Amino acid sequence: MLRQLARLTRPVPVAGAGALAVGVYADPSGELVAARESGFEGVACVDDAARLLDVLCDLWARTRDPDVERWARSVLEFVLWMQDGDGRWVNFVYDWSGTRNESGLTSSTGENFWHARALSGVSRAWRAFGDERALSAARRGLEHAIARPVPADVRALHVITGLRLIEDPGFAEIDVVGAVRRWAGEIAACRIDGVLMNNPDEQGEPHLWAHVQEGALADVGRIVGDDGLVDVARTSARALWEPIVRSGFDRPSVTPYDVASAVFSLDRLASAEPGTEWAELARTARAWFDLVDRSGRAVYDRAAGRVADGVDEGRVSQNSGAEANIVAAETLPDDAVASVDDAVTLLPTGSER
């Protein structure tokens, strides 16, 4: 999957010397495809770049590979450049010359997924590399996360970032512990019949992509010693994730992000409650990436180094975009580490490698 992410990577020179972003989508031939779900959105976005930055920082922490560090720092340049002066992030660029989409429904600034993911990416880069610009960006972005209401699925991303920063002296003047406790309370309150929902207006089964509330609450409960939060996470995971995972994700449509969200929460419940069935369920969920359809197409094509965008009615997609490969790298970190050497050779020439 790291090889496919390198293939999707392109320079954005206006964002800074060596700045890189990752293309949103690619067709079966490997050609980049712009996002058009809400009109023409653009060719690359902060949402994906920040998540790639998180992945690369984690890879660098495991490998200390200088090529991975250079790749991460190049993506950081793009994420920093996309932050407005008020601390919020624009999401998309229309083209590789860096024309910013400042008014689109999925691109304009606000309290949304791309703000939360950018905040996570820059805070991770600060912790990894000590880049003062990343620290400044994280502080300014965190102010919005603390001051403004957001849906529970976005709030869970704030919690994940907050837990990372609790003991960071760079944030000593901000009450991160208090914010994390409040955010956990908000998430726990947004549930129906024990199942954590993504927002107060959601009815029926919550959407699975980006649904990581169980994992976020399990981590908060474990770290701050609040068994009640772990209980909320456990109850929701038993009702939502356990039957889905045990069925092998037997659903009309499944994306890698659905599966990665399940793995995230199950891994963290396993940490909060060692010796329980959560670790086994997480292994079962990870096995979905090795699913092969009737035509012989695999979700994770290990030979090609690419992950399909999903499975619809039992058919594996021929497309392989950024999100699918990023969440696969998060979920299968050993595979990502093993592909580092091949991936960095595929980065665009002329970038700072």
VENGI-V45417 format. One record per helix or strand. SS is the DSSP state (~ for helix, > for strand). FROM is the first residue (numbers start at 1). LEN is the number of residues. If there is no record, write none. Layout:
# VENGI-V45417
ss={SS:SS}
from={FROM:FROM}
len={LEN:LEN}
This chain:
# VENGI-V45417
ss={~:>:~:>:>:>:>:>:>:~:~:>:>:>:>:~:~:~:~:~:>:>:~:~:>:~:~:>:>:>:>:>:>:~:~:~}
from={2:9:13:20:25:32:35:42:44:46:66:83:89:92:100:113:132:152:169:176:191:195:213:227:253:256:278:292:298:300:306:311:315:322:333:340}
len={7:3:3:4:2:2:1:1:2:18:16:1:1:2:1:17:16:14:3:14:2:2:12:20:2:17:13:1:1:2:2:2:2:10:6:5}
